Amino acid sequence: MESEILHIDNALLHKAFSYTRSQGLDLSAILEDFLIQLISHSQSSVEEKIRKVKISNEVKSLAGRLNLEGNAVDWDEAKQAYFREKYGV
């Protein structure tokens, strides 16, 4: 297996080492834990977390009340109109 090299800004690395040392932490262990979590989280687990978000009754009551038919906005045109009005362009 080919060995990969990790490039980290030297100043950032020194700051991270200083910080973790002052907190009684091990930077290598923190980075390893982060990488393990990074590669173990799949898209399905993200979707699962989203499904677990509690939605208030007030927000639920709004569901289906927005009617966007015929109200489509051309955001580029709206932005240009705003700048024309604001700056007289």
PDB file as gemmi writes it, atoms N, CA and C in Angstrom:
CRYST1    1.000    1.000    1.000  90.00  90.00  90.00 P 1                      
ATOM      1  N   MET A   1       0.843  -1.176   0.000  1.00  0.00           N  
ATOM      2  CA  MET A   1       0.000   0.000   0.000  1.00  0.00           C  
ATOM      3  C   MET A   1       0.886   1.236   0.000  1.00  0.00           C  
ATOM      4  N   GLU A   2       0.548   2.177  -0.853  1.00  0.00           N  
ATOM      5  CA  GLU A   2       1.324   3.398  -0.967  1.00  0.00           C  
ATOM      6  C   GLU A   2       1.069   4.290   0.239  1.00  0.00           C  
ATOM      7  N   SER A   3       2.127   4.831   0.800  1.00  0.00           N  
ATOM      8  CA  SER A   3       2.002   5.705   1.958  1.00  0.00           C  
ATOM      9  C   SER A   3       1.641   7.111   1.505  1.00  0.00           C  
ATOM     10  N   GLU A   4       0.614   7.681   2.100  1.00  0.00           N  
ATOM     11  CA  GLU A   4       0.192   9.039   1.797  1.00  0.00           C  
ATOM     12  C   GLU A   4       0.779   9.979   2.846  1.00  0.00           C  
ATOM     13  N   ILE A   5       1.008  11.204   2.444  1.00  0.00           N  
ATOM     14  CA  ILE A   5       1.535  12.215   3.351  1.00  0.00           C  
ATOM     15  C   ILE A   5       0.439  13.233   3.610  1.00  0.00           C  
ATOM     16  N   LEU A   6       0.262  13.572   4.866  1.00  0.00           N  
ATOM     17  CA  LEU A   6      -0.731  14.553   5.267  1.00  0.00           C  
ATOM     18  C   LEU A   6      -0.036  15.899   5.409  1.00  0.00           C  
ATOM     19  N   HIS A   7      -0.533  16.906   4.702  1.00  0.00           N  
ATOM     20  CA  HIS A   7       0.057  18.238   4.757  1.00  0.00           C  
ATOM     21  C   HIS A   7      -0.833  19.136   5.607  1.00  0.00           C  
ATOM     22  N   ILE A   8      -0.252  19.677   6.680  1.00  0.00           N  
ATOM     23  CA  ILE A   8      -0.969  20.594   7.565  1.00  0.00           C  
ATOM     24  C   ILE A   8      -0.090  21.816   7.766  1.00  0.00           C  
ATOM     25  N   ASP A   9      -0.715  22.992   7.700  1.00  0.00           N  
ATOM     26  CA  ASP A   9       0.006  24.231   7.913  1.00  0.00           C  
ATOM     27  C   ASP A   9       0.780  24.154   9.228  1.00  0.00           C  
ATOM     28  N   ASN A  10       2.065  24.469   9.194  1.00  0.00           N  
ATOM     29  CA  ASN A  10       2.941  24.338  10.348  1.00  0.00           C  
ATOM     30  C   ASN A  10       2.477  25.187  11.535  1.00  0.00           C  
ATOM     31  N   ALA A  11       2.084  26.428  11.272  1.00  0.00           N  
ATOM     32  CA  ALA A  11       1.629  27.309  12.354  1.00  0.00           C  
ATOM     33  C   ALA A  11       0.361  26.747  13.000  1.00  0.00           C  
ATOM     34  N   LEU A  12      -0.557  26.246  12.176  1.00  0.00           N  
ATOM     35  CA  LEU A  12      -1.786  25.657  12.697  1.00  0.00           C  
ATOM     36  C   LEU A  12      -1.480  24.433  13.544  1.00  0.00           C  
ATOM     37  N   LEU A  13      -0.569  23.609  13.071  1.00  0.00           N  
ATOM     38  CA  LEU A  13      -0.200  22.402  13.799  1.00  0.00           C  
ATOM     39  C   LEU A  13       0.390  22.738  15.164  1.00  0.00           C  
ATOM     40  N   HIS A  14       1.272  23.739  15.211  1.00  0.00           N  
ATOM     41  CA  HIS A  14       1.869  24.148  16.491  1.00  0.00           C  
ATOM     42  C   HIS A  14       0.810  24.690  17.446  1.00  0.00           C  
ATOM     43  N   LYS A  15      -0.121  25.486  16.923  1.00  0.00           N  
ATOM     44  CA  LYS A  15      -1.201  26.010  17.766  1.00  0.00           C  
ATOM     45  C   LYS A  15      -2.057  24.870  18.310  1.00  0.00           C  
ATOM     46  N   ALA A  16      -2.357  23.902  17.442  1.00  0.00           N  
ATOM     47  CA  ALA A  16      -3.179  22.767  17.863  1.00  0.00           C  
ATOM     48  C   ALA A  16      -2.469  21.943  18.934  1.00  0.00           C  
ATOM     49  N   PHE A  17      -1.174  21.702  18.744  1.00  0.00           N  
ATOM     50  CA  PHE A  17      -0.408  20.967  19.754  1.00  0.00           C  
ATOM     51  C   PHE A  17      -0.387  21.725  21.074  1.00  0.00           C  
ATOM     52  N   SER A  18      -0.147  23.021  21.019  1.00  0.00           N  
ATOM     53  CA  SER A  18      -0.115  23.834  22.244  1.00  0.00           C  
ATOM     54  C   SER A  18      -1.459  23.800  22.960  1.00  0.00           C  
ATOM     55  N   TYR A  19      -2.523  23.972  22.188  1.00  0.00           N  
ATOM     56  CA  TYR A  19      -3.859  23.978  22.784  1.00  0.00           C  
ATOM     57  C   TYR A  19      -4.180  22.639  23.433  1.00  0.00           C  
ATOM     58  N   THR A  20      -3.972  21.562  22.692  1.00  0.00           N  
ATOM     59  CA  THR A  20      -4.329  20.246  23.241  1.00  0.00           C  
ATOM     60  C   THR A  20      -3.463  19.913  24.451  1.00  0.00           C  
ATOM     61  N   ARG A  21      -2.198  20.286  24.404  1.00  0.00           N  
ATOM     62  CA  ARG A  21      -1.315  20.044  25.544  1.00  0.00           C  
ATOM     63  C   ARG A  21      -1.820  20.804  26.767  1.00  0.00           C  
ATOM     64  N   SER A  22      -2.235  22.076  26.579  1.00  0.00           N  
ATOM     65  CA  SER A  22      -2.730  22.885  27.704  1.00  0.00           C  
ATOM     66  C   SER A  22      -4.034  22.338  28.268  1.00  0.00           C  
ATOM     67  N   GLN A  23      -4.799  21.604  27.444  1.00  0.00           N  
ATOM     68  CA  GLN A  23      -6.068  21.028  27.875  1.00  0.00           C  
ATOM     69  C   GLN A  23      -5.916  19.583  28.363  1.00  0.00           C  
ATOM     70  N   GLY A  24      -4.686  19.068  28.319  1.00  0.00           N  
ATOM     71  CA  GLY A  24      -4.442  17.693  28.738  1.00  0.00           C  
ATOM     72  C   GLY A  24      -4.977  16.672  27.745  1.00  0.00           C  
ATOM     73  N   LEU A  25      -5.004  17.047  26.479  1.00  0.00           N  
ATOM     74  CA  LEU A  25      -5.523  16.185  25.432  1.00  0.00           C  
ATOM     75  C   LEU A  25      -4.402  15.719  24.510  1.00  0.00           C  
ATOM     76  N   ASP A  26      -4.679  14.684  23.744  1.00  0.00           N  
ATOM     77  CA  ASP A  26      -3.722  14.149  22.778  1.00  0.00           C  
ATOM     78  C   ASP A  26      -4.236  14.452  21.374  1.00  0.00           C  
ATOM     79  N   LEU A  27      -3.527  15.335  20.664  1.00  0.00           N  
ATOM     80  CA  LEU A  27      -3.959  15.746  19.329  1.00  0.00           C  
ATOM     81  C   LEU A  27      -4.066  14.562  18.382  1.00  0.00           C  
ATOM     82  N   SER A  28      -3.141  13.645  18.440  1.00  0.00           N  
ATOM     83  CA  SER A  28      -3.193  12.473  17.559  1.00  0.00           C  
ATOM     84  C   SER A  28      -4.455  11.658  17.800  1.00  0.00           C  
ATOM     85  N   ALA A  29      -4.812  11.468  19.053  1.00  0.00           N  
ATOM     86  CA  ALA A  29      -6.017  10.700  19.381  1.00  0.00           C  
ATOM     87  C   ALA A  29      -7.263  11.438  18.900  1.00  0.00           C  
ATOM     88  N   ILE A  30      -7.271  12.755  19.049  1.00  0.00           N  
ATOM     89  CA  ILE A  30      -8.414  13.548  18.593  1.00  0.00           C  
ATOM     90  C   ILE A  30      -8.573  13.422  17.077  1.00  0.00           C  
ATOM     91  N   LEU A  31      -7.470  13.543  16.353  1.00  0.00           N  
ATOM     92  CA  LEU A  31      -7.518  13.433  14.896  1.00  0.00           C  
ATOM     93  C   LEU A  31      -7.938  12.033  14.457  1.00  0.00           C  
ATOM     94  N   GLU A  32      -7.422  11.007  15.125  1.00  0.00           N  
ATOM     95  CA  GLU A  32      -7.818   9.642  14.788  1.00  0.00           C  
ATOM     96  C   GLU A  32      -9.308   9.437  15.015  1.00  0.00           C  
ATOM     97  N   ASP A  33      -9.815   9.917  16.167  1.00  0.00           N  
ATOM     98  CA  ASP A  33     -11.248   9.784  16.443  1.00  0.00           C  
ATOM     99  C   ASP A  33     -12.074  10.511  15.383  1.00  0.00           C  
ATOM    100  N   PHE A  34     -11.637  11.715  15.012  1.00  0.00           N  
ATOM    101  CA  PHE A  34     -12.347  12.478  13.988  1.00  0.00           C  
ATOM    102  C   PHE A  34     -12.387  11.709  12.672  1.00  0.00           C  
ATOM    103  N   LEU A  35     -11.259  11.162  12.254  1.00  0.00           N  
ATOM    104  CA  LEU A  35     -11.203  10.431  10.989  1.00  0.00           C  
ATOM    105  C   LEU A  35     -12.072   9.175  11.028  1.00  0.00           C  
ATOM    106  N   ILE A  36     -12.089   8.499  12.166  1.00  0.00           N  
ATOM    107  CA  ILE A  36     -12.939   7.314  12.303  1.00  0.00           C  
ATOM    108  C   ILE A  36     -14.402   7.702  12.153  1.00  0.00           C  
ATOM    109  N   GLN A  37     -14.801   8.793  12.822  1.00  0.00           N  
ATOM    110  CA  GLN A  37     -16.188   9.251  12.701  1.00  0.00           C  
ATOM    111  C   GLN A  37     -16.498   9.698  11.278  1.00  0.00           C  
ATOM    112  N   LEU A  38     -15.547  10.365  10.638  1.00  0.00           N  
ATOM    113  CA  LEU A  38     -15.743  10.856   9.287  1.00  0.00           C  
ATOM    114  C   LEU A  38     -16.027   9.725   8.310  1.00  0.00           C  
ATOM    115  N   ILE A  39     -15.245   8.675   8.380  1.00  0.00           N  
ATOM    116  CA  ILE A  39     -15.419   7.587   7.419  1.00  0.00           C  
ATOM    117  C   ILE A  39     -16.531   6.633   7.806  1.00  0.00           C  
ATOM    118  N   SER A  40     -16.981   6.660   9.071  1.00  0.00           N  
ATOM    119  CA  SER A  40     -18.025   5.721   9.481  1.00  0.00           C  
ATOM    120  C   SER A  40     -19.428   6.270   9.273  1.00  0.00           C  
ATOM    121  N   HIS A  41     -19.559   7.576   9.068  1.00  0.00           N  
ATOM    122  CA  HIS A  41     -20.880   8.163   8.862  1.00  0.00           C  
ATOM    123  C   HIS A  41     -21.263   8.074   7.391  1.00  0.00           C  
ATOM    124  N   SER A  42     -22.332   7.391   7.137  1.00  0.00           N  
ATOM    125  CA  SER A  42     -22.815   7.283   5.766  1.00  0.00           C  
ATOM    126  C   SER A  42     -23.930   8.287   5.545  1.00  0.00           C  
ATOM    127  N   GLN A  43     -24.330   8.456   4.316  1.00  0.00           N  
ATOM    128  CA  GLN A  43     -25.427   9.362   3.979  1.00  0.00           C  
ATOM    129  C   GLN A  43     -26.703   8.944   4.703  1.00  0.00           C  
ATOM    130  N   SER A  44     -26.901   7.642   4.845  1.00  0.00           N  
ATOM    131  CA  SER A  44     -28.123   7.180   5.511  1.00  0.00           C  
ATOM    132  C   SER A  44     -28.154   7.619   6.960  1.00  0.00           C  
ATOM    133  N   SER A  45     -26.990   7.670   7.637  1.00  0.00           N  
ATOM    134  CA  SER A  45     -27.002   8.106   9.028  1.00  0.00           C  
ATOM    135  C   SER A  45     -27.306   9.594   9.124  1.00  0.00           C  
ATOM    136  N   VAL A  46     -26.899  10.367   8.135  1.00  0.00           N  
ATOM    137  CA  VAL A  46     -27.223  11.789   8.116  1.00  0.00           C  
ATOM    138  C   VAL A  46     -28.721  11.962   7.926  1.00  0.00           C  
ATOM    139  N   GLU A  47     -29.290  11.214   6.990  1.00  0.00           N  
ATOM    140  CA  GLU A  47     -30.729  11.275   6.760  1.00  0.00           C  
ATOM    141  C   GLU A  47     -31.499  10.833   8.001  1.00  0.00           C  
ATOM    142  N   GLU A  48     -30.968   9.843   8.692  1.00  0.00           N  
ATOM    143  CA  GLU A  48     -31.607   9.359   9.919  1.00  0.00           C  
ATOM    144  C   GLU A  48     -31.611  10.460  10.980  1.00  0.00           C  
ATOM    145  N   LYS A  49     -30.524  11.177  11.111  1.00  0.00           N  
ATOM    146  CA  LYS A  49     -30.452  12.278  12.074  1.00  0.00           C  
ATOM    147  C   LYS A  49     -31.444  13.379  11.720  1.00  0.00           C  
ATOM    148  N   ILE A  50     -31.580  13.651  10.440  1.00  0.00           N  
ATOM    149  CA  ILE A  50     -32.521  14.681  10.009  1.00  0.00           C  
ATOM    150  C   ILE A  50     -33.944  14.267  10.378  1.00  0.00           C  
ATOM    151  N   ARG A  51     -34.271  12.979  10.185  1.00  0.00           N  
ATOM    152  CA  ARG A  51     -35.610  12.499  10.517  1.00  0.00           C  
ATOM    153  C   ARG A  51     -35.911  12.621  12.005  1.00  0.00           C  
ATOM    154  N   LYS A  52     -34.868  12.566  12.847  1.00  0.00           N  
ATOM    155  CA  LYS A  52     -35.057  12.619  14.296  1.00  0.00           C  
ATOM    156  C   LYS A  52     -35.241  14.044  14.823  1.00  0.00           C  
ATOM    157  N   VAL A  53     -35.051  15.041  13.971  1.00  0.00           N  
ATOM    158  CA  VAL A  53     -35.210  16.430  14.402  1.00  0.00           C  
ATOM    159  C   VAL A  53     -36.670  16.667  14.752  1.00  0.00           C  
ATOM    160  N   LYS A  54     -36.880  17.239  15.939  1.00  0.00           N  
ATOM    161  CA  LYS A  54     -38.251  17.512  16.375  1.00  0.00           C  
ATOM    162  C   LYS A  54     -38.725  18.808  15.738  1.00  0.00           C  
ATOM    163  N   ILE A  55     -39.922  18.751  15.172  1.00  0.00           N  
ATOM    164  CA  ILE A  55     -40.523  19.911  14.516  1.00  0.00           C  
ATOM    165  C   ILE A  55     -41.674  20.388  15.389  1.00  0.00           C  
ATOM    166  N   SER A  56     -41.657  21.671  15.710  1.00  0.00           N  
ATOM    167  CA  SER A  56     -42.700  22.213  16.586  1.00  0.00           C  
ATOM    168  C   SER A  56     -44.061  22.157  15.901  1.00  0.00           C  
ATOM    169  N   ASN A  57     -45.103  22.177  16.723  1.00  0.00           N  
ATOM    170  CA  ASN A  57     -46.473  22.157  16.196  1.00  0.00           C  
ATOM    171  C   ASN A  57     -46.759  23.383  15.343  1.00  0.00           C  
ATOM    172  N   GLU A  58     -46.152  24.522  15.702  1.00  0.00           N  
ATOM    173  CA  GLU A  58     -46.352  25.738  14.926  1.00  0.00           C  
ATOM    174  C   GLU A  58     -45.830  25.562  13.505  1.00  0.00           C  
ATOM    175  N   VAL A  59     -44.661  24.958  13.385  1.00  0.00           N  
ATOM    176  CA  VAL A  59     -44.078  24.736  12.060  1.00  0.00           C  
ATOM    177  C   VAL A  59     -44.888  23.684  11.305  1.00  0.00           C  
ATOM    178  N   LYS A  60     -45.297  22.638  12.002  1.00  0.00           N  
ATOM    179  CA  LYS A  60     -46.113  21.600  11.359  1.00  0.00           C  
ATOM    180  C   LYS A  60     -47.410  22.186  10.812  1.00  0.00           C  
ATOM    181  N   SER A  61     -47.981  23.162  11.526  1.00  0.00           N  
ATOM    182  CA  SER A  61     -49.242  23.748  11.080  1.00  0.00           C  
ATOM    183  C   SER A  61     -49.090  24.521   9.777  1.00  0.00           C  
ATOM    184  N   LEU A  62     -47.867  24.909   9.433  1.00  0.00           N  
ATOM    185  CA  LEU A  62     -47.626  25.640   8.198  1.00  0.00           C  
ATOM    186  C   LEU A  62     -47.534  24.725   6.985  1.00  0.00           C  
ATOM    187  N   ALA A  63     -47.343  23.444   7.212  1.00  0.00           N  
ATOM    188  CA  ALA A  63     -47.163  22.504   6.113  1.00  0.00           C  
ATOM    189  C   ALA A  63     -48.358  22.548   5.172  1.00  0.00           C  
ATOM    190  N   GLY A  64     -48.098  22.708   3.896  1.00  0.00           N  
ATOM    191  CA  GLY A  64     -49.136  22.711   2.892  1.00  0.00           C  
ATOM    192  C   GLY A  64     -49.839  24.046   2.708  1.00  0.00           C  
ATOM    193  N   ARG A  65     -49.463  25.050   3.483  1.00  0.00           N  
ATOM    194  CA  ARG A  65     -50.141  26.340   3.373  1.00  0.00           C  
ATOM    195  C   ARG A  65     -49.494  27.272   2.359  1.00  0.00           C  
ATOM    196  N   LEU A  66     -48.285  26.967   1.966  1.00  0.00           N  
ATOM    197  CA  LEU A  66     -47.607  27.824   0.998  1.00  0.00           C  
ATOM    198  C   LEU A  66     -47.984  27.390  -0.408  1.00  0.00           C  
ATOM    199  N   ASN A  67     -48.481  28.311  -1.182  1.00  0.00           N  
ATOM    200  CA  ASN A  67     -48.842  28.026  -2.561  1.00  0.00           C  
ATOM    201  C   ASN A  67     -47.906  28.836  -3.450  1.00  0.00           C  
ATOM    202  N   LEU A  68     -46.955  28.158  -4.044  1.00  0.00           N  
ATOM    203  CA  LEU A  68     -45.962  28.845  -4.849  1.00  0.00           C  
ATOM    204  C   LEU A  68     -46.327  28.887  -6.326  1.00  0.00           C  
ATOM    205  N   GLU A  69     -47.418  28.265  -6.696  1.00  0.00           N  
ATOM    206  CA  GLU A  69     -47.846  28.278  -8.094  1.00  0.00           C  
ATOM    207  C   GLU A  69     -48.032  29.717  -8.552  1.00  0.00           C  
ATOM    208  N   GLY A  70     -47.437  30.086  -9.648  1.00  0.00           N  
ATOM    209  CA  GLY A  70     -47.586  31.428 -10.184  1.00  0.00           C  
ATOM    210  C   GLY A  70     -46.790  32.476  -9.439  1.00  0.00           C  
ATOM    211  N   ASN A  71     -46.081  32.075  -8.397  1.00  0.00           N  
ATOM    212  CA  ASN A  71     -45.296  33.023  -7.619  1.00  0.00           C  
ATOM    213  C   ASN A  71     -43.802  32.763  -7.774  1.00  0.00           C  
ATOM    214  N   ALA A  72     -43.409  32.123  -8.850  1.00  0.00           N  
ATOM    215  CA  ALA A  72     -42.003  31.823  -9.063  1.00  0.00           C  
ATOM    216  C   ALA A  72     -41.218  33.124  -9.172  1.00  0.00           C  
ATOM    217  N   VAL A  73     -40.053  33.128  -8.563  1.00  0.00           N  
ATOM    218  CA  VAL A  73     -39.225  34.328  -8.541  1.00  0.00           C  
ATOM    219  C   VAL A  73     -37.950  34.051  -9.323  1.00  0.00           C  
ATOM    220  N   ASP A  74     -37.621  34.947 -10.220  1.00  0.00           N  
ATOM    221  CA  ASP A  74     -36.334  34.900 -10.903  1.00  0.00           C  
ATOM    222  C   ASP A  74     -35.378  35.676 -10.003  1.00  0.00           C  
ATOM    223  N   TRP A  75     -34.595  34.954  -9.194  1.00  0.00           N  
ATOM    224  CA  TRP A  75     -33.759  35.598  -8.181  1.00  0.00           C  
ATOM    225  C   TRP A  75     -32.700  36.496  -8.792  1.00  0.00           C  
ATOM    226  N   ASP A  76     -32.175  36.138  -9.949  1.00  0.00           N  
ATOM    227  CA  ASP A  76     -31.191  36.999 -10.603  1.00  0.00           C  
ATOM    228  C   ASP A  76     -31.829  38.329 -10.994  1.00  0.00           C  
ATOM    229  N   GLU A  77     -33.037  38.262 -11.554  1.00  0.00           N  
ATOM    230  CA  GLU A  77     -33.742  39.481 -11.932  1.00  0.00           C  
ATOM    231  C   GLU A  77     -34.106  40.298 -10.693  1.00  0.00           C  
ATOM    232  N   ALA A  78     -34.550  39.630  -9.639  1.00  0.00           N  
ATOM    233  CA  ALA A  78     -34.914  40.331  -8.402  1.00  0.00           C  
ATOM    234  C   ALA A  78     -33.696  41.043  -7.813  1.00  0.00           C  
ATOM    235  N   LYS A  79     -32.547  40.388  -7.855  1.00  0.00           N  
ATOM    236  CA  LYS A  79     -31.321  40.996  -7.326  1.00  0.00           C  
ATOM    237  C   LYS A  79     -30.924  42.207  -8.168  1.00  0.00           C  
ATOM    238  N   GLN A  80     -31.000  42.069  -9.478  1.00  0.00           N  
ATOM    239  CA  GLN A  80     -30.663  43.189 -10.352  1.00  0.00           C  
ATOM    240  C   GLN A  80     -31.620  44.359 -10.137  1.00  0.00           C  
ATOM    241  N   ALA A  81     -32.907  44.075  -9.972  1.00  0.00           N  
ATOM    242  CA  ALA A  81     -33.889  45.135  -9.726  1.00  0.00           C  
ATOM    243  C   ALA A  81     -33.597  45.840  -8.410  1.00  0.00           C  
ATOM    244  N   TYR A  82     -33.207  45.077  -7.407  1.00  0.00           N  
ATOM    245  CA  TYR A  82     -32.863  45.658  -6.107  1.00  0.00           C  
ATOM    246  C   TYR A  82     -31.691  46.621  -6.236  1.00  0.00           C  
ATOM    247  N   PHE A  83     -30.629  46.184  -6.934  1.00  0.00           N  
ATOM    248  CA  PHE A  83     -29.456  47.031  -7.103  1.00  0.00           C  
ATOM    249  C   PHE A  83     -29.766  48.253  -7.972  1.00  0.00           C  
ATOM    250  N   ARG A  84     -30.619  48.082  -8.984  1.00  0.00           N  
ATOM    251  CA  ARG A  84     -31.020  49.228  -9.797  1.00  0.00           C  
ATOM    252  C   ARG A  84     -31.731  50.261  -8.936  1.00  0.00           C  
ATOM    253  N   GLU A  85     -32.638  49.788  -8.092  1.00  0.00           N  
ATOM    254  CA  GLU A  85     -33.388  50.715  -7.231  1.00  0.00           C  
ATOM    255  C   GLU A  85     -32.489  51.344  -6.162  1.00  0.00           C  
ATOM    256  N   LYS A  86     -31.634  50.552  -5.576  1.00  0.00           N  
ATOM    257  CA  LYS A  86     -30.799  51.042  -4.473  1.00  0.00           C  
ATOM    258  C   LYS A  86     -29.710  51.982  -4.956  1.00  0.00           C  
ATOM    259  N   TYR A  87     -29.053  51.620  -6.069  1.00  0.00           N  
ATOM    260  CA  TYR A  87     -27.898  52.379  -6.530  1.00  0.00           C  
ATOM    261  C   TYR A  87     -28.179  53.189  -7.807  1.00  0.00           C  
ATOM    262  N   GLY A  88     -29.382  53.113  -8.327  1.00  0.00           N  
ATOM    263  CA  GLY A  88     -29.721  53.863  -9.532  1.00  0.00           C  
ATOM    264  C   GLY A  88     -28.946  53.401 -10.746  1.00  0.00           C  
ATOM    265  N   VAL A  89     -28.616  52.124 -10.768  1.00  0.00           N  
ATOM    266  CA  VAL A  89     -27.839  51.571 -11.890  1.00  0.00           C  
ATOM    267  C   VAL A  89     -28.773  51.095 -12.964  1.00  0.00           C  
TER     268      VAL A  89                                                      
END                                                                             
